[in-house]
């Protein structure tokens, strides 16, 4: 962890280079892990506040994850390309497409499966786990389509506990997407002082405060009330804001 001195606060930073992510390839699944998961463990990368998992998964055509259980976890899926078929014990049976965001509150317990819906093309999606605010809730599922136009040179909130335009989550967590043109700047303000941000660069190259990120790099910041972003080239960004305690 690195601590930065500013005029306002003591700001903490944790860099997560793409090259340092965990990596597994099972043939049908090629996955990179930002945090310890499955067969990969790193003692300094177990979580970022309430953010527990961020997996960058590529699944081969017609392959996927068979039925398996989850409990007391908020699980968000964001397809980057391709289509993902989802089925769970709440009775949900549908397709998640590029542009969609899905959340599953595992709560007291849920069974689900995920497969590449295509028998020709790969699917790439981000699988993100957030520790819940309240344990043991009734399992629930939600999915919504968000337009690319809604995030051009601005933050588009896609997951939130309070924003009715976003998908609800059982935690004081916020997911925001942005697509920045070269040279454009944005500022992100956290919702409360004990929240931090984990900025994951999907594509492009940009600067977060004093840190330059390239494709699939990430950085976590906490201890300040707002953070600045500046794109060097056209860039796609995911910002996850979570409680740090």
N, C-alpha and C positions, 0 to 999 in steps of 0.2 A: 504494500500500500504506500502511496505517496501522498504527503500532505503539502498543500500549497498555501502560502501566506497571501492573503488579500487584505484590502483596507476594511472589509466588512466582517468577514468570518474566517474561520479556519476551514478551508475546503479540502476534502479528501478525494483522491482519484485512484482508480484501479484500472489499469489498461489490460485489455484482453485481445492480443493480436490474433488474427485468424490462424496464423501458423502454429499457435500454441494450443489450439483446441484439440480435444480428444478426437480420435478418428477410428471408426470401425467400418469394415466392409464385409458383409456376409453374402455378397453376390447379388441377392435380391434387394438389399438395403445398403446404401452408402451414406453414412451419417457422421456429422461433425458435432461435437458436444462443447458448448461453452462452459458447462459445469459438470462435475462428476456425475456419471450416469452409467448404469449397466456394467460393462466390462472395463470401463475406464474410470480411474479414481485419481484425483489430484487434491492433496490436503488443503491447498490454498484456493481451490475453486470448487467450493461446495454449494455456494449460494451468493446472492447479492440481496441483502435484506430478505424480503418475502419472495423474491425471484429464486426459484429452486432449479429449474431446468430450462435451457434453450437449446434445442436440437435442430440442426439444419439437415433434414432428411431428403434423400433422393430414393424413390422406390421404383423398381423395374415394372414394366407393363404386367398387369393382372396379378401382381404380387402384393403382399401387405402383412399387416399384423392381425393374427387370428384373435378370437374372442379372449379377452383377459380382463381382470378386475382392477378397479381403482377405488380409493377411499380418501376422503378429506383432502382433495386437491382441486384447484381451479385450472382446467386444462384448455389452453387456447391453441387453435390451429389456424395458420395463415398460409394458404397456397401461394407460391410464387410463380409457378407454371404448372399446368396440367389439372387433373381432376381427381378428387379423393372421395371414395365411397365410404360412408359411415353408417354403422348400425349399432344400436345399444339397447339396454334392457329397459329404457323408458318407453320404447316403442318407436323411436326415431329410426328412419331408414331413408337416407338421402345422399345427395352428391354435393360436395364442397368444391367450388370452382375458383379459378383465379379471379380475384376481386372480392371474394367472400372472406368473412372472418367467422369462425365458429368458437363457441365456448361450451364446455361441459363441466358442470359443477358435480364432481363425483360424490360429495357429501357423505351420507351414511353408507354408500357403497353402490357401485354401478359396474356392469359388464359391457364392454364394447369391442368393436373390431373396426379396422381401417384398411382399405385396399385401394390400390391404383385402379381407377374406374376404366382406364383405357387398356386395351390389349395390344396397343401399338407404341404409345408414347410414355415416357417417364413422367413422374410427378415429383415436384420439389415443393416441400412445405416446411414451415417453421412450426415446431411443436414446443409449446411454452407452458411450464407449470408454475403456478403461483400458490403459495401456502394460504389457506383460507383464513378469513377473519373469524368466522363462527364455524365450529366443527359440528358434524352430524346433521347438516341440513338435508332436506329431501333432494335427491338427485334431480338435476334439471339440465336442459339442453337449449341452446339458442344459436341462430345463424343469421347473418345479414350480409347483403351485398353493398359495398361502398364504391363509389365512382372514383376513377383516377382524377377527374377534374376537381374533386373536392379536396385534393391534397397538393395541388400544384402551387408551390411557393408559399405554403401555409401548412400548419399542423391540422390533421383530420383525426379527431378522437374516435376510435373504433371500439374501445372497451373502457367502461367507466362504471362506478357505483352510483353516479348521480346524473349523468347526462342521458336524457331520454332518447337522443339520436344515436347513441352508442349501445353496445351490448352490455347488459348488467353483469357485474362480477361481485362475488362474495369476498371482497377485500377492498381496502382503500388503495386500489391500483388503477392506473390509467395507461392505455396503449394508444400511441399516436403515430400515424404515418405521415410522411412528407416526401414530396418529389421536388427537389430544388434545381433551378436552372443555374448555369455557371455564374458565379459572382453574387448570387442572391444570399441574403442573410435572414436568419430567423432567431427569435429568442423564445425559450421555453421557461415558463414560470411554474415552480412546483406548487402543489395545493396546500402544503403545510411544511413547517420547518424541519420536521423529522423524516421527510421523504427524500429519496434519492432518485437519480435517473440512470438507467442503463441504455446507452445509445448504441444501436447495432446498425452498421452500414450495410444495407442490402447490396447496393452497387454504387459505383462512382468513387469520388474522392472529396472529402470535406474536412473542415477544421471544427472541432468542438472545444471552445475555449482556447487552450494552447496546444491541443492535441490533434494531430493529423491522422485521419482514418482513411484506409483504403478498403476495397471490397471485402466484406465479412469481418473486418476488424470491429471491435467494440470497446467502449470505455464506460466505466461507472463513476459518477460524481455524486457527492453529497456534502452538505454543510453550507450551501448557498441557497438563495431564493430564486435564482434564475440563471440560465446558461445560454450562451450564444453559439450559433451554428453558421458557418459560411462555406458554401460549396465552391470547389475549385473547378469541377466539371459537373455535368448533370448527374445528380445523385438521388438515390432512393434510400430512405432512412426510417427505422423503427425506433421510437423512444418508449421505454417502459418505465413508468414511475411507480415506485413501491415504498412502503414503510421500511425504514432501516432498523427498527427495533422489533 
